[in-house]
Amino acid sequence: MPHHKHHEKLQALKEAIEANPKLSQEEKSNAIAHIEEWYEEDKAQGILWDEIKNKLLEISEKLGPILDELGFM
């Protein structure tokens, strides 16, 4: 999902929390803080997986000719 879609969903969640009359201001603040933390963690994990994927692609490009030469491909 593109970044802007995630951001729109994050904003919608924040607005829903703020509009909830059953939550105290402290509960609203805590909920939003947790959601923002999870959002940042998800972004970081996505970046990490992209880096891992790129490294694996680099390695496979180098290993491909070797494996081919050895008859494994």
C-alpha positions, -999 to 999 in steps of 0.1 A, spaced: 0 0 0 14 34 -9 27 57 18 -1 82 14 -28 55 19 -12 45 52 -10 82 62 -47 87 53 -56 56 74 -35 69 103 -53 103 101 -87 86 101 -77 66 132 -66 96 150 -98 115 141 -119 86 153 -101 84 186 -104 121 192 -141 120 184 -148 91 208 -167 105 238 -161 74 259 -123 79 261 -107 103 285 -81 128 271 -53 107 286 -67 75 269 -70 93 236 -34 106 239 -21 71 249 -40 54 220 -27 79 195 9 76 208 7 38 205 -7 39 170 19 64 158 46 42 173 33 11 155 31 32 123 67 42 125 78 6 133 59 -7 103 76 19 81 110 9 95 103 -28 90 93 -21 54 125 -2 48 145 -31 64 128 -57 41 135 -36 10 172 -34 20 173 -72 26 156 -78 -7 181 -56 -25 211 -73 -9 197 -107 -18 193 -96 -54 229 -84 -55 241 -117 -41 220 -137 -65 234 -117 -94 269 -127 -83 261 -163 -75 241 -169 -107 271 -172 -130 290 -193 -104 260 -217 -100 256 -218 -138 292 -227 -142 289 -255 -117 259 -268 -135 233 -260 -108 213 -237 -130 
